[in-house]
Amino acid sequence: MSNQITNKSLSLAKIIPVSVRIRLAAAWLITIGFIVFGHSFLNDAMSSTIAALAFFILLFTIVGAAFGVVKEADKLAEKLGEPYGTLILTLSIVSIEVILISAVILGPGENPTIGKDSIFSVMMIIMNLVIGLCILFGGLKFGEQEYNAQGTISYLGMIIMLGGLGMILPNFIEGEGGGMFSGTQAIVLSSLIIILYGIFLVLQMKGYKHLYMQPRSGSMEIPFEERLSVNEGGDGHHVNNEGNKKELWIRSLILILMILPIVLLSHNMAVVVDFGIKAANLPPLLGGVLIAFIVFTPESITAVKAALNNEFQRAINLCHGAFVSTVGLTIPSILIIGLIMGKTVLFGMSPTETILFIITLLLSVMTFLGKRTTPMVGVMHLVLFAVFIMLIFNP
């Protein structure tokens, strides 16, 4: 009996190592501190020193928790296989983004464009900076890297469709004026985006799962019998014993416990960021860029590591899947929150943003029309990201 208890405790210790417990405890300790005392020093009368100190504490806590989310989602990915693992990771990260954007919108100041700013920043970071680094570093290490072109093109199709409807269309409709959807338009568009994204996820996880898996070296085709095996779950990742089920539940619980501090600290971060941008007279777009960097840094590092491990399809699934999830979940969520709370939400892009958006889409389509990556194209994506950063400060 004692041996069984010892084995159970050892297995639990193995699932939740000391480093994870320390990170979780620190995140919750800081979260409780801000919940209890935050309102007393985070207000319009706070000094720049207090704002800067609070910002860095919040930043390290939120980023640390985000890394924890990525780590646990990555462990779940190993157990569940693709594309389920990557899907868990992207949905977890995007949920954090929606929470942070919502906190800014519901914060003390008026930030009607924060949703658009964040989504556009995510696009430029994920589709140009991270993809560019993946292509360049992976290419320098392995030469040309293979990926599944059909699955990648389906991602790009979703990006064109969702991004175009959500962020280009508002500038060319009457709506409420000024790039704002009317109430009816917001409800219908949100519903259509959710339906389209839902169908995409179902097809990705079921009948077309093979399109999002790393192709065999030297061959883009998967035998029909193997496709059936993959689509029916025959990829060797079934959870078929109690030990694995227990681990899945424990890791899922840890993932939720890592996300909750981010949820609870998001309002404080919104207050500090809004104060800092106004006090330093910085471009408003930096708020969206900051949210994008905070949320997607851990996943971006994971994508680059995947490219360096010659798992380029996983890098694509992480990057393109993250942006599809961002648009598919963020636009409906923010539009609905705006309607319920009576907040102004603007998704229409400026002419400069529209041009960068279109160039990114065209370059991305050209990048993934073939079957292998070309390092030079990675450099093009990185240059486009540099232009984006330059235009923030010198429009």
C-alpha positions in Angstrom: 0.0 0.0 0.0 2.8 2.4 1.0 4.6 1.6 -2.3 1.5 2.6 -4.3 1.2 5.9 -2.4 4.9 6.6 -3.0 4.6 5.8 -6.7 1.6 8.1 -7.0 3.4 10.9 -5.3 6.5 10.4 -7.4 4.4 10.5 -10.6 2.7 13.7 -9.5 6.0 15.2 -8.7 7.2 14.2 -12.1 4.2 15.8 -13.8 4.5 19.0 -11.8 8.2 19.7 -11.3 9.4 22.2 -8.6 10.1 24.9 -11.2 6.4 24.8 -12.3 5.2 25.0 -8.7 7.5 27.9 -8.0 6.3 29.8 -11.1 2.7 29.1 -10.3 3.0 30.1 -6.6 4.9 33.4 -7.6 2.3 34.3 -10.2 -0.6 33.8 -7.7 1.2 35.6 -4.9 1.7 38.7 -7.1 -1.8 38.4 -8.5 -3.3 38.4 -5.0 -1.1 41.3 -4.0 -2.4 43.4 -6.9 -6.0 42.4 -6.3 -5.8 43.5 -2.6 -3.6 46.6 -2.9 -3.6 47.5 -6.6 -6.4 50.0 -6.5 -4.7 52.0 -3.8 -1.6 53.0 -6.0 -2.7 52.3 -9.6 -4.8 55.4 -10.4 -4.5 58.7 -12.3 -2.5 60.2 -9.5 0.3 57.6 -9.5 3.8 58.7 -10.2 5.9 57.6 -13.2 8.2 55.6 -10.9 5.3 53.6 -9.4 3.8 53.1 -12.9 7.2 51.9 -14.3 7.7 49.5 -11.3 4.2 48.1 -11.5 4.6 47.7 -15.3 7.7 45.6 -15.0 6.3 43.5 -12.2 3.1 42.9 -14.2 5.0 42.3 -17.4 7.3 39.6 -15.9 4.4 38.0 -14.2 2.1 37.9 -17.3 4.9 36.8 -19.6 6.1 34.2 -17.1 2.5 32.8 -16.8 2.3 32.8 -20.6 5.4 30.8 -20.9 3.9 28.4 -18.3 0.8 28.1 -20.5 2.9 27.4 -23.5 4.9 24.7 -21.7 1.9 22.9 -20.4 0.1 23.2 -23.8 3.3 21.8 -25.4 3.2 18.8 -23.0 -0.4 18.2 -24.0 0.6 18.5 -27.6 3.0 15.6 -27.1 0.2 13.5 -25.6 -2.5 14.3 -28.1 -0.5 14.7 -31.3 -1.1 17.1 -34.1 -3.1 19.2 -34.8 -4.8 18.9 -31.4 -1.7 20.0 -29.4 -1.0 23.1 -31.5 -4.7 23.9 -31.4 -4.7 23.8 -27.6 -1.7 26.1 -27.6 -3.0 28.6 -30.0 -6.5 28.8 -28.4 -4.9 29.2 -24.9 -2.7 32.1 -26.2 -5.5 33.8 -28.1 -7.8 33.6 -25.1 -5.1 35.6 -23.2 -5.0 38.2 -26.0 -8.8 38.5 -25.9 -8.7 39.0 -22.2 -6.0 41.7 -22.4 -7.8 43.6 -25.2 -11.1 43.4 -23.3 -9.5 44.8 -20.2 -8.2 47.8 -22.2 -11.5 48.4 -23.8 -13.3 48.2 -20.5 -10.6 50.3 -18.8 -10.8 53.9 -17.7 -9.8 55.5 -21.0 -11.3 55.3 -24.5 -9.4 52.9 -26.7 -11.8 52.1 -29.6 -9.0 50.9 -32.0 -7.1 48.6 -29.5 -8.7 45.4 -31.0 -7.7 46.4 -34.5 -4.3 47.6 -33.3 -3.6 44.3 -31.6 -4.8 42.1 -34.4 -2.8 44.1 -37.0 0.3 44.0 -34.7 -0.1 40.2 -34.3 -0.3 39.8 -38.1 2.9 41.8 -38.6 4.7 40.0 -35.8 3.6 36.5 -36.6 3.3 36.6 -40.4 6.5 38.6 -40.9 8.9 38.6 -37.9 8.3 35.1 -36.7 7.7 33.4 -40.1 10.7 35.3 -41.4 12.9 34.1 -38.6 11.6 30.5 -39.0 12.3 30.5 -42.7 15.7 32.2 -42.4 17.1 30.2 -39.4 15.6 26.9 -40.6 17.0 27.5 -44.1 20.4 28.4 -42.9 20.5 25.2 -40.8 18.8 22.7 -43.1 18.7 24.4 -46.5 15.2 24.0 -48.0 12.6 22.8 -45.5 9.4 20.9 -46.4 5.9 21.6 -45.4 2.4 20.6 -46.4 1.3 23.1 -49.0 -2.4 22.2 -49.0 -2.8 22.8 -45.3 -0.7 26.0 -45.5 -2.8 27.4 -48.3 -6.0 26.7 -46.4 -4.6 28.8 -43.5 -3.8 31.7 -45.9 -7.3 31.4 -47.4 -8.8 31.8 -43.9 -6.5 34.7 -43.1 -7.5 36.5 -46.3 -11.2 35.8 -45.7 -11.4 36.7 -42.0 -8.9 39.6 -42.1 -10.6 41.1 -45.2 -14.1 40.9 -43.7 -13.0 42.1 -40.3 -10.5 44.8 -41.0 -10.6 46.0 -44.7 -14.4 45.8 -45.2 -15.2 48.4 -42.5 -13.5 51.2 -44.5 -15.8 50.6 -47.5 -19.3 50.2 -45.9 -21.7 52.8 -44.6 -22.2 51.2 -41.2 -22.2 53.6 -38.3 -19.5 55.7 -40.2 -15.8 56.1 -39.6 -14.9 52.4 -40.0 -17.5 51.2 -37.4 -20.0 48.4 -37.9 -23.6 48.9 -37.2 -25.2 46.7 -34.5 -26.8 44.4 -37.1 -23.6 44.2 -39.1 -21.6 43.4 -36.0 -23.9 40.6 -34.9 -24.2 39.0 -38.4 -20.5 39.4 -39.1 -19.5 37.9 -35.7 -21.8 35.0 -36.3 -20.5 34.3 -39.7 -16.8 34.5 -38.6 -17.5 32.1 -35.7 -19.3 29.7 -38.0 -16.5 29.8 -40.6 -13.8 29.4 -37.9 -15.7 26.5 -36.3 -16.1 24.6 -39.6 -12.4 25.1 -40.3 -11.5 23.7 -36.9 -13.8 20.7 -37.3 -12.3 19.9 -40.7 -8.8 20.4 -39.5 -9.2 18.0 -36.6 -11.3 15.4 -38.4 -11.3 14.5 -42.1 -8.4 16.7 -43.2 -6.0 16.3 -40.3 -3.3 14.9 -42.6 -3.0 18.3 -44.3 -1.5 19.8 -41.2 1.1 17.2 -40.5 4.8 17.3 -41.5 5.2 15.5 -44.9 7.6 12.7 -45.3 11.0 13.8 -46.5 11.2 13.9 -50.2 7.4 13.3 -50.7 4.4 15.5 -50.2 1.9 12.6 -50.6 0.6 10.5 -47.8 -0.7 7.1 -48.9 -4.5 6.8 -48.8 -4.4 4.0 -46.2 -2.2 6.1 -44.0 -4.6 9.1 -44.3 -7.4 6.9 -43.0 -5.2 5.8 -40.1 -4.3 9.4 -39.3 -7.8 10.7 -39.6 -9.2 8.0 -37.4 -6.6 8.7 -34.8 -4.1 6.0 -35.7 -1.1 8.3 -35.2 0.0 6.6 -32.0 -1.2 9.4 -29.7 -4.3 7.7 -28.2 -4.8 8.1 -24.5 -5.6 4.6 -23.6 -4.7 4.2 -20.0 -5.6 5.7 -16.7 -2.1 7.1 -16.1 -2.2 9.2 -19.2 -5.7 10.4 -18.6 -4.7 11.5 -15.1 -1.7 13.4 -16.5 -3.9 15.1 -19.1 -6.3 16.3 -16.4 -3.5 17.5 -14.2 -1.8 19.4 -17.0 -5.1 20.9 -18.1 -5.7 22.1 -14.6 -2.2 23.6 -14.4 -2.8 25.3 -17.8 -6.0 26.9 -16.4 -4.2 28.0 -13.2 -1.5 29.6 -15.3 -4.1 31.5 -17.4 -6.1 32.8 -14.4 -3.4 35.2 -13.1 -3.2 36.8 -16.6 -7.0 37.3 -16.5 -6.9 38.8 -13.0 -3.9 41.1 -13.8 -5.1 42.2 -17.2 -7.1 45.2 -15.8 -4.0 46.5 -13.9 -1.8 46.1 -17.0 -4.4 48.0 -19.0 -4.3 50.9 -16.5 -0.5 51.1 -16.4 -0.1 50.8 -20.2 -2.7 53.6 -20.8 -1.0 55.8 -18.3 2.5 55.2 -19.8 1.5 55.8 -23.4 -0.2 59.1 -22.5 2.5 60.3 -20.1 5.3 59.6 -22.6 3.2 60.9 -25.6 3.9 57.6 -27.5 2.0 56.4 -30.6 -1.4 54.8 -29.5 -0.6 51.8 -31.8 2.1 50.8 -29.3 -0.6 49.5 -26.9 -1.7 46.9 -29.5 2.0 46.1 -30.3 2.7 45.6 -26.6 -0.2 43.2 -26.1 0.8 41.3 -29.2 4.4 40.9 -28.0 3.3 40.0 -24.4 0.9 37.3 -25.6 2.8 35.8 -28.6 6.4 35.9 -27.4 6.3 32.4 -25.9 4.5 30.8 -28.9 6.9 32.6 -31.3 9.9 31.1 -29.5 8.2 27.7 -29.7 7.7 28.2 -33.5 11.4 29.2 -34.1 12.5 26.2 -32.1 10.3 23.9 -34.3 11.9 25.3 -37.4 15.4 24.7 -35.9 14.3 21.1 -35.2 13.3 20.7 -38.9 9.6 20.6 -38.0 8.6 23.4 -40.3 5.0 22.3 -40.5 4.6 22.7 -36.8 6.1 26.2 -37.1 3.5 27.0 -39.7 0.7 25.5 -37.6 1.8 27.6 -34.7 2.1 30.9 -36.6 -0.7 30.7 -39.1 -3.0 28.9 -36.7 -2.3 31.6 -34.1 -3.3 34.4 -36.5 -6.4 32.5 -37.8 -7.5 32.0 -34.2 -6.7 35.6 -33.4 -9.0 36.9 -36.1 -11.6 34.2 -35.7 -12.0 34.7 -32.0 -10.9 38.3 -31.3 -13.1 40.1 -33.8 -16.4 38.5 -32.7 -15.4 38.7 -29.0 -14.6 42.4 -29.1 -17.6 43.3 -31.3 -19.9 41.5 -28.9 -18.3 43.1 -25.8 -18.6 46.5 -27.5 -22.3 46.0 -28.2 -23.1 44.7 -24.7 -21.0 47.4 -22.8 -21.9 50.2 -25.2 -18.2 50.8 -26.1 -17.1 52.2 -29.5 -15.1 49.5 -31.4 -13.3 50.4 -34.6 -11.7 47.7 -36.8 -11.2 49.7 -40.0 -7.5 50.0 -40.8 -5.7 53.2 -41.9 -4.5 53.4 -45.5 -0.9 52.6 -44.4 -2.0 49.6 -42.4 -4.1 48.4 -45.4 -1.2 48.5 -47.7 1.0 46.6 -45.2 -1.8 44.1 -44.7 -2.1 43.5 -48.5 1.7 43.3 -49.0 1.9 40.8 -46.2 -0.9 38.6 -47.7 0.6 38.7 -51.2 4.1 37.9 -49.9 2.8 35.1 -47.7 0.9 33.5 -50.6 4.0 33.7 -52.8 6.1 32.3 -50.0 4.0 29.1 -49.6 3.0 28.4 -53.2 5.8 25.8 -53.5 6.7 22.8 -51.5 9.8 24.0 -49.7 11.1 27.2 -48.1 13.6 29.6 -49.5 15.8 31.5 -47.0 15.7 34.7 -49.1 12.0 34.9 -48.7 12.5 34.9 -44.9 14.7 38.1 -45.4 11.8 39.7 -47.3 9.4 39.1 -44.4 11.9 40.5 -41.9 12.4 43.7 -44.0 8.6 44.2 -44.2 8.4 43.9 -40.4 11.2 46.5 -40.0 9.1 48.8 -42.3 6.1 48.3 -39.9 8.2 49.3 -36.9 9.6 52.3 -38.6 6.1 53.5 -39.6 4.9 53.3 -36.0 7.3 56.0 -34.9 7.6 57.9 -38.2 4.3 57.6 -40.0 
